Amino acid sequence: MSNKQKLVAAGACVLIVLGLLLGYSYRSSRDSGAGRAELFSLVPTNGNVAVFLDLSALHTSPFLGQLLGLAPQPAPDSDYLQFLQATGFNYERDLDRVAISIDRQPQSQTVFAIAEGRFDRTKIENYGAQFGALKTADGRTIYAVPMDHSARKVYFTFLRDDRVAWANDSTYFFQPAARASSADWREHFSRVAGIPIFVILRQDAGAVNALAEAPGGLRSPQLATLLSQLQWISIGGKPEGNLLRVVADGEAANENTVHQLKELLGGLVAMAQMGLNDVKLRKQLDPDLRQGYLDLLNSAEIQQLDRGTSKSVRVVFDVTPKLLEGATRNARTGPAGASAHAR
């Protein structure tokens, strides 16, 4: 992180948190639903990806604690340490909730985020003033921060003392229509009202391709074709004790697409279960990783839902500590190390 990027730590930490998206926990409160609705009323809904993270119980989830304990702990660079010293903001401690809208296009990606937490507004605004500021028609101050010594900039403003808006495009601050809420997004937000962590994708070809082509993932051309026909995909997670319950939902207007996807996913689960019981693979695979995969597959429930104007496939499964431990160990040691551990 360059010296001029430190002010956007609230935005950068959003990207860091995405890597741990399904690891965070949730603590309900009486105003959580209203607060979430208000947060999403402030972000643009003209993008194709929306993310919500409730981090208010960051230190209370056993699953999260184990996840963070297994994750690499790189030393913070000098720029970030300087930012911490100048502003007092630390995303691990001070960030409570984040709502993100991403507009992914072939040649560009626009990100807008609303972050809630504990900020020292005076220190952060003074820090931003070093790099320049803009004024909106209603007098709001927008701080413009150069990125990595280039012509690119990121923009942020305080909406109130505990709420910051951040974007890599100033349009969202000067054109209120760009933030107009839409009925279809509101409907999909309402479906995940009780889930603390979720991602919603609207016809996002990039995400579909990543799922179909990810190393070690699902490389089925048939699966990629069916996923590309989905109009919406949502993925949510809710920690329950020492495991994470994940709910994934794919929606299409064509019932045949949904039916084929349900049958294909069921077949993939059955094939994966058979593969994990192969004698040769059992000797090669880390036993914790194998058991974690089996626990996930055995817990999987695949349902076909009819919502009238649309049809959906819903997949529910559990991620257990064994899967985390095995995957982490396998990533550090490789297949050879996993095989040695199995013996």
C-alpha positions in Angstrom: 0.0 0.0 0.0 1.5 3.3 -1.0 1.6 6.4 1.2 -1.2 7.9 -0.7 -3.5 4.9 -0.5 -3.6 4.6 3.3 -6.7 6.8 3.6 -8.7 4.2 1.7 -8.0 1.5 4.2 -11.8 1.2 4.8 -12.2 0.4 1.1 -9.1 -1.8 0.9 -10.2 -3.7 3.9 -13.4 -4.5 2.1 -11.4 -6.5 -0.4 -9.4 -8.2 2.3 -12.5 -9.2 4.1 -13.9 -10.7 0.9 -11.3 -13.3 1.1 -12.7 -14.3 4.5 -16.3 -13.7 3.4 -17.8 -16.8 4.8 -15.9 -16.7 8.1 -17.5 -13.9 9.9 -20.2 -14.1 12.5 -23.4 -12.4 13.3 -24.9 -10.9 16.4 -28.6 -10.0 16.1 -30.0 -6.8 17.5 -33.3 -5.2 17.5 -32.4 -2.7 14.8 -30.3 -5.0 12.7 -32.9 -5.4 10.0 -33.8 -1.7 9.8 -30.1 -0.8 9.8 -29.3 -3.2 7.0 -32.2 -1.9 4.9 -31.0 1.7 5.4 -27.4 0.7 4.5 -28.5 -0.8 1.2 -30.7 2.1 0.4 -27.5 4.1 0.2 -25.5 1.9 -2.2 -26.1 1.8 -6.0 -28.1 -1.0 -7.4 -27.1 -0.6 -11.0 -24.2 -3.0 -10.5 -24.1 -6.8 -10.8 -22.6 -7.8 -7.5 -23.8 -6.8 -3.9 -22.0 -7.9 -0.7 -23.1 -7.5 2.9 -20.9 -8.2 5.9 -22.0 -7.9 9.5 -18.8 -7.9 11.6 -20.2 -6.8 14.9 -19.5 -10.1 16.5 -16.0 -10.4 15.1 -14.5 -11.9 18.2 -17.4 -14.1 19.4 -17.7 -16.9 16.7 -15.8 -20.1 17.4 -15.7 -20.8 13.6 -14.3 -17.3 12.9 -11.7 -17.8 15.6 -10.5 -21.0 14.1 -10.5 -19.5 10.6 -8.4 -16.6 11.6 -6.1 -18.8 13.6 -5.4 -20.9 10.5 -5.0 -18.0 8.1 -1.6 -16.6 7.3 -0.6 -13.6 9.4 1.6 -11.4 7.2 3.4 -8.5 8.9 1.7 -5.2 8.2 3.8 -3.0 5.9 5.2 0.4 7.0 2.6 2.4 5.1 -0.3 0.7 6.8 1.4 1.1 10.2 1.8 4.8 9.5 -1.9 5.0 8.5 -2.9 3.4 11.8 -0.7 5.8 13.7 -2.1 8.9 11.9 -5.8 8.0 12.0 -6.2 5.4 14.8 -8.4 3.3 12.5 -8.0 -0.5 12.5 -10.5 -2.4 10.4 -10.1 -5.6 12.5 -11.3 -3.7 15.6 -13.3 -0.7 14.3 -15.3 -1.9 11.4 -18.9 -3.1 12.2 -20.9 -3.5 8.9 -20.1 -3.1 5.2 -22.5 -2.9 2.2 -20.8 -3.1 -1.2 -22.0 -2.6 -4.7 -19.7 -3.7 -7.6 -20.3 -3.0 -11.3 -18.1 -5.4 -13.2 -17.6 -4.6 -16.9 -15.2 -6.2 -19.4 -12.7 -3.4 -19.2 -13.4 -1.8 -15.8 -14.8 -2.4 -12.3 -16.6 0.2 -10.2 -16.8 -0.3 -6.5 -19.0 1.6 -4.0 -19.1 0.8 -0.3 -20.8 2.1 2.8 -18.9 1.2 6.0 -20.1 1.6 9.5 -17.9 1.6 12.6 -15.9 3.6 15.0 -13.9 6.3 13.1 -11.9 9.3 14.4 -13.5 11.6 11.9 -11.3 14.6 12.5 -8.1 12.6 12.1 -9.2 10.9 8.9 -10.5 14.0 7.3 -7.3 15.9 8.1 -5.4 13.0 6.6 -7.5 13.2 3.5 -7.2 16.9 3.2 -3.5 16.5 2.3 -4.5 15.1 -1.1 -7.3 17.4 -2.1 -11.1 17.6 -1.9 -14.2 18.2 -3.9 -17.5 19.8 -2.9 -20.9 18.6 -3.9 -23.9 20.9 -4.5 -25.2 20.4 -1.0 -21.8 21.3 0.5 -20.6 17.8 1.3 -16.8 17.3 1.2 -15.5 14.5 -1.0 -11.9 13.6 -0.4 -10.0 12.5 -3.6 -7.0 10.3 -3.0 -4.5 9.4 -5.8 -3.8 5.7 -6.1 -0.3 4.4 -6.3 1.2 7.6 -7.7 -1.0 7.5 -10.8 -3.9 9.5 -12.3 -6.4 7.1 -10.8 -8.2 8.3 -7.6 -10.5 6.9 -5.0 -13.1 9.0 -3.2 -14.6 9.0 0.2 -16.9 11.1 2.4 -18.4 10.9 5.9 -22.2 10.5 5.8 -22.2 10.8 9.6 -19.6 10.2 12.3 -20.0 6.4 12.2 -20.6 6.0 8.5 -18.3 6.4 5.5 -19.0 6.1 1.8 -16.1 5.0 -0.4 -15.9 4.7 -4.2 -13.4 4.5 -7.1 -15.7 6.7 -9.2 -16.9 10.1 -8.1 -20.1 9.8 -10.2 -21.9 8.2 -7.2 -21.4 11.3 -5.1 -22.6 13.8 -7.6 -25.5 11.9 -9.3 -28.0 10.7 -6.7 -29.9 8.8 -9.5 -26.9 6.4 -9.7 -27.8 5.3 -6.2 -31.5 4.7 -6.9 -32.8 1.5 -5.4 -34.6 -1.0 -7.7 -37.4 -3.3 -7.0 -35.6 -6.5 -8.1 -32.6 -5.8 -5.9 -34.8 -5.0 -2.9 -36.7 -8.3 -3.4 -33.4 -10.2 -3.4 -32.1 -8.4 -0.4 -35.3 -9.3 1.5 -34.8 -13.0 0.8 -31.5 -12.9 2.8 -32.8 -10.7 5.5 -31.8 -13.1 8.3 -28.3 -13.9 6.9 -25.4 -11.9 8.3 -23.0 -12.5 5.3 -24.0 -12.7 1.7 -23.1 -12.1 -1.9 -25.7 -11.5 -4.6 -24.7 -11.8 -8.3 -26.9 -10.6 -11.1 -26.0 -12.2 -14.5 -22.3 -11.9 -13.7 -20.4 -13.9 -16.4 -17.1 -13.3 -14.7 -18.1 -14.9 -11.5 -19.7 -17.9 -13.4 -16.5 -18.4 -15.4 -14.4 -18.2 -12.2 -16.5 -20.9 -10.6 -16.4 -23.2 -13.6 -12.7 -22.8 -14.2 -11.2 -22.5 -10.7 -8.3 -24.9 -10.1 -9.5 -27.8 -8.1 -13.0 -26.6 -8.5 -15.9 -27.6 -10.8 -14.6 -27.7 -14.4 -17.8 -29.0 -16.0 -18.7 -27.4 -19.3 -22.3 -28.4 -18.7 -22.3 -26.8 -15.3 -20.8 -23.6 -16.8 -23.5 -23.5 -19.4 -26.3 -23.9 -16.9 -24.8 -21.4 -14.5 -24.6 -18.9 -17.3 -28.3 -19.1 -17.8 -29.1 -18.1 -14.2 -30.3 -14.5 -13.7 -29.4 -14.3 -10.1 -27.0 -16.2 -7.8 -26.9 -15.6 -4.0 -24.5 -17.1 -1.5 -24.9 -16.6 2.3 -23.3 -17.9 5.4 -24.2 -18.1 9.0 -22.0 -19.5 11.7 -23.6 -22.0 14.0 -21.3 -23.0 16.8 -18.1 -24.3 15.4 -19.3 -24.7 11.8 -20.6 -22.5 9.0 -24.0 -23.1 7.4 -23.8 -22.0 3.7 -26.9 -21.4 1.5 -26.5 -20.9 -2.2 -29.4 -20.1 -4.5 -29.5 -19.9 -8.3 -32.5 -18.4 -10.0 -33.7 -18.6 -13.6 -37.0 -18.0 -15.5 -36.7 -21.3 -17.3 -37.8 -24.3 -15.2 -35.9 -26.7 -17.4 -32.6 -25.0 -16.7 -33.3 -25.2 -12.9 -34.3 -28.9 -13.1 -31.2 -29.8 -15.1 -29.0 -27.9 -12.7 -30.5 -29.6 -9.7 -29.9 -33.0 -11.3 -26.4 -32.2 -12.3 -25.5 -30.9 -8.8 -26.9 -34.0 -7.3 -24.8 -36.2 -9.6 -21.7 -34.2 -8.8 -22.2 -34.7 -5.1 -22.7 -38.4 -5.5 -19.6 -38.7 -7.8 -17.5 -36.7 -5.3 -18.6 -38.9 -2.4 -17.6 -42.0 -4.4 -14.2 -40.4 -5.3 -13.4 -39.7 -1.7 -13.9 -43.3 -0.8 -11.4 -44.5 -3.4 -8.7 -46.5 -1.7 -5.8 -44.8 -3.6 -7.2 -41.3 -2.9 -7.7 -42.1 0.8 -3.9 -42.7 1.0 -3.0 -39.5 -0.8 -5.4 -37.1 0.8 -5.0 -35.4 4.2 -7.5 -37.3 6.5 -8.9 -34.1 8.0 -9.4 -32.6 4.5 -11.0 -35.8 3.3 -13.3 -35.9 6.3 -14.1 -32.2 5.9 -15.1 -32.8 2.3 -17.2 -35.8 3.3 -19.0 -33.8 6.0 -19.8 -31.1 3.5 -21.1 -33.5 0.9 -23.1 -35.5 3.4 -24.7 -32.4 4.8 -25.6 -31.1 1.3 -29.3 -30.5 0.6 -30.4 -29.7 -3.0 -33.9 -28.3 -3.4 -35.9 -27.0 -6.4 -38.1 -24.0 -5.5 -40.9 -22.4 -7.5 -41.5 -18.7 -6.9 -44.1 -18.2 -9.6 -42.3 -15.9 -12.0 -38.9 -17.6 -11.3 -37.5 -21.0 -10.4 -34.5 -21.7 -8.2 -32.1 -24.3 -7.1 -31.1 -24.0 -3.5 -28.0 -25.8 -2.1 -27.4 -25.9 1.7 -24.2 -27.4 3.2 -22.0 -27.1 6.3 -18.3 -26.1 6.4 -16.6 -27.8 9.4 -13.3 -27.1 11.2 -11.8 -30.3 9.8 -12.2 -28.9 6.3 -10.5 -25.6 7.3 -7.7 -27.5 9.0 -7.1 -29.9 6.2 -7.3 -27.3 3.4 -4.8 -25.0 5.3 -2.4 -27.9 5.9 -2.7 -29.0 2.3 -2.0 -25.5 1.0 1.1 -25.2 3.1 2.6 -28.7 2.5 1.2 -29.7 -0.9 0.0 -33.2 -1.9 3.2 -34.8 -0.7 2.9 -33.4 2.7 -0.8 -34.4 2.9 0.1 -38.0 1.9 2.8 -38.2 4.5 0.3 -36.9 7.1 -2.2 -39.6 6.0 0.4 -42.4 6.7 
